[in-house]
Amino acid sequence: MADGTYPPGSRVPGIVEMGAEFNIAASTAQKALAHLRTTGVVRTELGLGTFVADK
């Protein structure tokens, strides 16, 4: 996100996708997304996915 790979408004990979892409456990990906959500970096829309928050 910081390097522009996922610009504001873009959908980020889900937990399973993120685990496969970064070779991490699903629980680690879930914790990472929860932290990003808590800090306002991403927002989750029910039924649509998780997106990079607008700055």
C-alpha positions as CSV (number, residue, x, y, z in Angstrom):
1,M,0.0,0.0,0.0
2,A,2.8,2.4,0.9
3,D,4.6,1.7,-2.4
4,G,1.4,2.2,-4.5
5,T,0.8,-1.5,-5.3
6,Y,-2.6,-1.0,-3.8
7,P,-3.7,2.6,-4.4
8,P,-6.6,4.2,-2.4
9,G,-9.9,2.6,-3.2
10,S,-8.5,-0.6,-4.6
11,R,-9.5,-4.0,-3.2
12,V,-6.9,-5.8,-1.2
13,P,-6.5,-9.6,-1.3
14,G,-8.7,-11.6,1.1
15,I,-7.2,-13.7,4.0
16,V,-6.7,-16.8,1.9
17,E,-5.3,-14.9,-1.1
18,M,-3.0,-12.8,1.1
19,G,-1.7,-16.0,2.8
20,A,-0.8,-17.5,-0.5
21,E,0.6,-14.3,-2.0
22,F,2.9,-13.6,1.0
23,N,3.4,-17.2,2.1
24,I,1.9,-16.6,5.6
25,A,-0.6,-18.4,7.7
26,A,-4.3,-17.4,7.4
27,S,-4.3,-16.4,11.0
28,T,-1.3,-14.0,10.4
29,A,-3.1,-12.5,7.4
30,Q,-6.3,-12.1,9.5
31,K,-4.3,-10.3,12.3
32,A,-2.6,-8.0,9.7
33,L,-5.9,-7.0,8.1
34,A,-7.5,-6.4,11.6
35,H,-4.5,-4.1,12.5
36,L,-4.8,-2.2,9.2
37,R,-8.6,-1.9,9.7
38,T,-8.0,-0.6,13.3
39,T,-5.5,2.0,12.2
40,G,-7.7,3.2,9.3
41,V,-5.5,2.0,6.5
42,V,-8.2,-0.2,5.1
43,R,-12.0,-0.4,5.3
44,T,-14.2,-3.4,4.9
45,E,-17.5,-3.3,3.2
46,L,-19.7,-6.3,4.0
47,G,-20.2,-8.5,1.0
48,L,-17.8,-6.6,-1.1
49,G,-14.4,-7.0,0.4
50,T,-11.6,-4.9,2.0
51,F,-10.4,-1.8,0.3
52,V,-7.5,0.7,0.8
53,A,-8.9,3.7,2.6
54,D,-8.9,7.1,0.9
55,K,-6.4,9.5,2.4
